[in-house]
């Protein structure tokens, strides 16, 4: 695959972060492919672990802040109680000064916890954007679907028709259907095909009998890269299925 994949998330804040994380996901998948283990499930696990390790310093600081807050709160509540009915300017200034003194005593900032959350949240949101639409960030996965996407497009199948075969319509599918109304970019077909499970591939083969062999070959490739611990992570696990161990 060449060129820019247009279906990466392009939000002003989360978009650039997702793009950076996409490079990481791609590097992980390429490494696994190099050692003959091209697996999306394993890539996601390694990807998530790496991100959480990178965020560990912020997590530790947040945990320390939480522990110190438990110690500080009785003192802060005592200050608030002492000045509860005093609304004059001098009392308010005195309460603020005593509150700051408590924070200084424990060596923390009143906004410390919020700052750590503000840093972590966009990264975590971006992480999920990448996981939701891996073909948009990993060229080798994109290539699995792009060939058949072009063929079914030429056969007259629309992105909207593909979307109706998906078991649950994610934001990736919804956005692809909406965008495809104004563009015939093949990437929108790939977006939806990347969300296909076993049943969806069967439906597509029935809809395009002339392409059945090619479709089932891609379905098999998709199953191969999505199979983790012997289970296809593209398929929604039933409650009694052993597949429920994957989230755990």
The 8 nearest C-alpha neighbors of each residue, nearest first, counted from 0:
[[1, 142, 138, 2, 141, 139, 145, 4],
 [2, 0, 3, 4, 138, 142, 141, 139],
 [1, 3, 4, 0, 5, 138, 186, 135],
 [4, 2, 5, 1, 6, 0, 7, 135],
 [3, 5, 6, 135, 7, 2, 186, 136],
 [4, 6, 7, 3, 186, 135, 184, 8],
 [7, 5, 4, 135, 8, 186, 187, 190],
 [6, 8, 135, 5, 9, 4, 136, 18],
 [7, 9, 14, 10, 6, 128, 17, 13],
 [8, 10, 14, 7, 11, 15, 13, 6],
 [9, 11, 14, 13, 12, 8, 15, 17],
 [10, 12, 14, 13, 9, 15, 8, 16],
 [13, 11, 14, 10, 15, 16, 121, 9],
 [12, 14, 16, 10, 125, 15, 121, 17],
 [13, 15, 10, 9, 17, 8, 16, 12],
 [16, 14, 18, 17, 13, 12, 19, 11],
 [17, 15, 19, 13, 18, 14, 125, 20],
 [18, 16, 125, 20, 14, 15, 19, 21],
 [17, 19, 21, 15, 16, 20, 14, 22],
 [20, 18, 16, 21, 22, 17, 15, 23],
 [19, 21, 17, 23, 22, 18, 16, 24],
 [20, 22, 18, 24, 136, 19, 23, 17],
 [23, 21, 25, 19, 20, 24, 26, 18],
 [22, 24, 20, 26, 21, 25, 27, 19],
 [25, 23, 21, 27, 26, 22, 46, 28],
 [24, 26, 137, 22, 28, 23, 27, 29],
 [27, 25, 23, 29, 24, 28, 30, 22],
 [26, 28, 30, 24, 25, 29, 42, 23],
 [27, 29, 31, 25, 30, 26, 42, 32],
 [30, 28, 32, 26, 31, 27, 25, 33],
 [29, 31, 33, 27, 32, 28, 26, 34],
 [32, 30, 36, 28, 34, 37, 33, 29],
 [31, 33, 37, 35, 29, 36, 30, 34],
 [34, 32, 30, 31, 35, 29, 36, 37],
 [33, 35, 31, 32, 36, 30, 37, 29],
 [34, 36, 32, 33, 37, 31, 30, 38],
 [35, 37, 31, 32, 38, 34, 33, 30],
 [38, 36, 32, 31, 224, 35, 28, 39],
 [37, 39, 224, 41, 40, 36, 225, 42],
 [38, 40, 42, 225, 41, 224, 43, 37],
 [41, 39, 43, 42, 38, 227, 225, 44],
 [40, 42, 44, 43, 39, 38, 45, 227],
 [43, 41, 39, 45, 40, 44, 28, 46],
 [42, 44, 46, 40, 41, 45, 47, 39],
 [43, 45, 41, 47, 46, 42, 48, 40],
 [46, 44, 48, 42, 47, 43, 49, 41],
 [47, 45, 43, 49, 44, 48, 42, 24],
 [46, 48, 50, 44, 49, 45, 43, 51],
 [47, 49, 45, 51, 50, 46, 52, 44],
 [48, 50, 52, 46, 47, 51, 45, 53],
 [51, 49, 53, 47, 52, 48, 54, 46],
 [50, 52, 54, 48, 53, 49, 55, 47],
 [51, 53, 55, 49, 54, 50, 48, 56],
 [54, 52, 50, 51, 55, 49, 56, 57],
 [53, 55, 51, 52, 57, 56, 58, 50],
 [54, 56, 58, 52, 57, 53, 51, 59],
 [57, 55, 59, 58, 54, 60, 53, 52],
 [58, 56, 60, 55, 59, 54, 115, 61],
 [57, 59, 55, 61, 60, 56, 62, 54],
 [60, 58, 62, 56, 61, 57, 55, 63],
 [61, 59, 63, 57, 62, 58, 64, 56],
 [60, 62, 64, 58, 59, 63, 112, 57],
 [61, 63, 65, 59, 64, 60, 58, 66],
 [64, 62, 60, 66, 65, 61, 59, 67],
 [63, 65, 61, 67, 62, 66, 68, 60],
 [64, 66, 68, 62, 63, 67, 61, 69],
 [67, 65, 63, 69, 68, 64, 62, 70],
 [66, 68, 64, 70, 69, 65, 71, 63],
 [69, 67, 71, 65, 70, 66, 72, 64],
 [68, 70, 66, 67, 72, 71, 65, 73],
 [71, 69, 67, 68, 72, 73, 66, 74],
 [72, 70, 68, 74, 69, 73, 67, 75],
 [71, 73, 75, 74, 69, 68, 70, 76],
 [74, 72, 76, 75, 71, 77, 70, 69],
 [75, 73, 77, 72, 71, 76, 78, 101],
 [76, 74, 72, 78, 77, 73, 71, 79],
 [75, 77, 79, 73, 78, 74, 72, 80],
 [76, 78, 74, 80, 75, 79, 81, 73],
 [79, 77, 81, 75, 76, 80, 74, 82],
 [78, 80, 76, 82, 81, 77, 83, 75],
 [81, 79, 83, 77, 78, 82, 76, 84],
 [80, 82, 78, 79, 83, 77, 84, 85],
 [81, 83, 85, 79, 80, 84, 78, 94],
 [82, 84, 80, 79, 81, 85, 86, 78],
 [85, 83, 82, 86, 81, 80, 87, 79],
 [86, 84, 82, 83, 87, 90, 91, 81],
 [85, 87, 84, 91, 90, 88, 82, 83],
 [88, 86, 90, 89, 85, 91, 92, 84],
 [87, 89, 91, 90, 92, 86, 93, 85],
 [88, 90, 92, 91, 87, 93, 86, 94],
 [91, 89, 93, 92, 87, 88, 85, 94],
 [90, 92, 94, 88, 93, 89, 95, 87],
 [93, 91, 95, 89, 90, 94, 88, 96],
 [92, 94, 90, 96, 91, 95, 89, 97],
 [95, 93, 91, 97, 96, 92, 98, 90],
 [96, 94, 98, 92, 93, 97, 99, 91],
 [95, 97, 93, 99, 94, 98, 92, 100],
 [98, 96, 100, 94, 99, 95, 93, 101],
 [97, 99, 95, 101, 100, 96, 94, 75],
 [100, 98, 102, 96, 101, 97, 103, 95],
 [99, 101, 97, 103, 98, 102, 104, 96],
 [100, 102, 104, 98, 103, 99, 97, 105],
 [103, 101, 99, 105, 104, 107, 100, 106],
 [104, 102, 106, 100, 105, 101, 99, 107],
 [103, 105, 101, 102, 106, 100, 107, 99],
 [106, 104, 102, 103, 107, 101, 67, 71],
 [105, 107, 103, 104, 102, 108, 101, 67],
 [108, 106, 102, 105, 103, 109, 111, 64],
 [107, 109, 111, 110, 102, 106, 103, 112],
 [110, 108, 111, 107, 102, 112, 99, 113],
 [109, 111, 113, 108, 112, 114, 107, 115],
 [112, 110, 108, 114, 113, 109, 115, 107],
 [111, 113, 115, 114, 110, 61, 116, 64],
 [114, 112, 116, 110, 115, 111, 117, 109],
 [115, 113, 117, 111, 116, 112, 110, 118],
 [114, 116, 118, 112, 117, 113, 57, 119],
 [115, 117, 119, 113, 118, 114, 120, 112],
 [116, 118, 114, 115, 120, 119, 113, 121],
 [119, 117, 115, 116, 120, 114, 121, 122],
 [118, 120, 116, 122, 117, 121, 123, 115],
 [119, 121, 123, 122, 117, 116, 118, 124],
 [122, 120, 124, 123, 13, 119, 125, 118],
 [123, 121, 125, 119, 120, 124, 126, 16],
 [122, 124, 126, 120, 125, 121, 119, 127],
 [125, 123, 121, 127, 126, 122, 120, 128],
 [124, 126, 17, 128, 122, 123, 127, 13],
 [127, 125, 123, 129, 124, 128, 122, 130],
 [126, 128, 130, 129, 124, 125, 131, 123],
 [129, 127, 125, 131, 126, 130, 124, 132],
 [128, 130, 127, 126, 132, 131, 133, 21],
 [129, 131, 127, 133, 132, 128, 126, 43],
 [132, 130, 128, 129, 127, 133, 171, 169],
 [133, 131, 129, 130, 134, 135, 128, 171],
 [132, 134, 136, 135, 130, 129, 137, 131],
 [135, 133, 141, 140, 137, 136, 132, 138],
 [136, 134, 133, 7, 132, 6, 137, 4],
 [137, 135, 21, 133, 134, 138, 25, 7],
 [136, 138, 25, 134, 140, 139, 133, 135],
 [139, 137, 141, 140, 142, 0, 136, 134],
 [140, 138, 142, 141, 137, 143, 134, 0],
 [139, 141, 134, 143, 142, 138, 137, 144],
 [142, 140, 134, 138, 139, 143, 144, 145],
 [141, 143, 145, 139, 140, 144, 138, 0],
 [142, 144, 140, 141, 145, 139, 217, 220],
 [145, 143, 142, 141, 146, 147, 189, 148],
 [144, 146, 148, 142, 147, 189, 141, 143],
 [147, 145, 148, 149, 144, 150, 142, 143],
 [146, 148, 150, 149, 145, 144, 151, 214],
 [149, 147, 145, 146, 151, 150, 188, 144],
 [148, 150, 152, 147, 146, 151, 153, 145],
 [151, 149, 147, 153, 152, 148, 154, 146],
 [150, 152, 154, 153, 148, 156, 149, 147],
 [151, 153, 149, 156, 155, 154, 150, 148],
 [152, 154, 150, 151, 155, 149, 156, 148],
 [155, 153, 151, 152, 156, 150, 207, 149],
 [156, 154, 152, 153, 157, 151, 150, 207],
 [155, 157, 152, 151, 154, 160, 158, 161],
 [158, 156, 160, 159, 155, 161, 152, 188],
 [157, 159, 161, 160, 188, 176, 162, 179],
 [158, 160, 162, 157, 161, 176, 163, 179],
 [161, 159, 157, 162, 158, 163, 156, 164],
 [160, 162, 158, 159, 163, 164, 157, 191],
 [161, 163, 159, 164, 165, 160, 158, 191],
 [162, 164, 161, 160, 165, 159, 166, 168],
 [163, 165, 199, 162, 161, 166, 202, 160],
 [166, 164, 162, 163, 167, 195, 199, 168],
 [165, 167, 164, 168, 199, 196, 163, 195],
 [168, 166, 165, 169, 194, 164, 172, 163],
 [167, 169, 172, 165, 173, 170, 166, 162],
 [170, 168, 171, 172, 167, 173, 194, 131],
 [169, 171, 173, 172, 174, 168, 175, 131],
 [172, 170, 169, 174, 173, 175, 190, 132],
 [173, 171, 175, 169, 191, 170, 174, 168],
 [174, 172, 170, 176, 175, 171, 177, 169],
 [173, 175, 177, 171, 176, 172, 170, 178],
 [174, 176, 187, 172, 178, 177, 173, 179],
 [177, 175, 179, 173, 159, 174, 178, 158],
 [176, 178, 174, 175, 179, 180, 173, 181],
 [179, 177, 175, 180, 176, 181, 174, 182],
 [178, 180, 182, 176, 181, 177, 183, 175],
 [181, 179, 178, 177, 182, 176, 183, 175],
 [182, 180, 179, 178, 183, 177, 184, 176],
 [183, 181, 179, 184, 180, 178, 187, 185],
 [182, 184, 179, 185, 181, 180, 187, 186],
 [185, 183, 186, 182, 187, 179, 188, 5],
 [184, 186, 188, 187, 183, 149, 189, 148],
 [187, 185, 189, 188, 184, 190, 6, 5],
 [188, 186, 190, 175, 189, 185, 184, 179],
 [187, 189, 185, 186, 190, 191, 158, 148],
 [188, 190, 186, 192, 187, 191, 144, 193],
 [191, 189, 187, 193, 188, 192, 186, 175],
 [190, 192, 194, 193, 188, 189, 172, 162],
 [193, 191, 189, 195, 194, 190, 188, 144],
 [192, 194, 191, 190, 195, 189, 134, 144],
 [195, 193, 192, 191, 196, 165, 190, 233],
 [196, 194, 192, 199, 193, 165, 200, 197],
 [195, 197, 233, 234, 199, 198, 200, 194],
 [198, 196, 200, 199, 201, 234, 195, 218],
 [197, 199, 201, 200, 196, 202, 195, 164],
 [200, 198, 202, 164, 196, 201, 195, 197],
 [199, 201, 203, 197, 202, 198, 218, 204],
 [200, 202, 198, 204, 199, 203, 205, 197],
 [203, 201, 199, 205, 200, 204, 206, 198],
 [202, 204, 206, 200, 205, 201, 207, 199],
 [203, 205, 211, 201, 207, 206, 202, 208],
 [206, 204, 202, 203, 208, 207, 201, 211],
 [205, 207, 203, 204, 208, 202, 211, 201],
 [208, 206, 204, 210, 209, 205, 203, 211],
 [209, 207, 211, 210, 205, 204, 206, 212],
 [210, 208, 207, 211, 212, 204, 213, 206],
 [211, 209, 208, 213, 207, 212, 214, 204],
 [210, 212, 204, 208, 214, 213, 209, 215],
 [211, 213, 215, 214, 210, 216, 209, 204],
 [214, 212, 216, 210, 215, 211, 217, 147],
 [215, 213, 211, 217, 216, 212, 210, 204],
 [214, 216, 218, 212, 217, 213, 211, 219],
 [217, 215, 213, 219, 218, 214, 212, 220],
 [218, 216, 220, 214, 219, 215, 221, 213],
 [217, 219, 215, 221, 216, 220, 222, 214],
 [218, 220, 222, 216, 217, 221, 215, 223],
 [221, 219, 217, 223, 222, 218, 216, 224],
 [222, 220, 218, 219, 223, 224, 217, 225],
 [221, 223, 219, 225, 220, 224, 226, 218],
 [222, 224, 220, 221, 226, 225, 219, 38],
 [223, 225, 38, 221, 222, 39, 226, 37],
 [226, 224, 222, 39, 231, 223, 232, 221],
 [225, 227, 231, 230, 223, 224, 229, 222],
 [226, 228, 230, 229, 40, 225, 231, 232],
 [229, 227, 230, 226, 231, 245, 40, 242],
 [228, 230, 227, 226, 231, 242, 232, 225],
 [231, 229, 226, 227, 228, 232, 242, 225],
 [230, 232, 226, 233, 225, 234, 222, 227],
 [233, 231, 234, 225, 226, 230, 227, 40],
 [232, 234, 196, 231, 225, 235, 195, 194],
 [235, 233, 196, 232, 231, 236, 197, 195],
 [234, 236, 237, 233, 232, 196, 242, 166],
 [237, 235, 242, 243, 240, 234, 238, 241],
 [236, 238, 240, 239, 235, 243, 242, 241],
 [237, 239, 240, 236, 243, 241, 242, 235],
 [240, 238, 237, 241, 243, 236, 242, 244],
 [241, 239, 237, 242, 238, 236, 243, 244],
 [240, 242, 243, 244, 239, 236, 237, 238],
 [243, 241, 236, 240, 244, 245, 230, 237],
 [242, 244, 241, 245, 236, 240, 246, 238],
 [245, 243, 247, 242, 246, 241, 240, 236],
 [244, 246, 247, 243, 242, 232, 227, 241],
 [247, 245, 244, 243, 242, 232, 236, 44],
 [246, 244, 245, 243, 242, 241, 44, 236]]
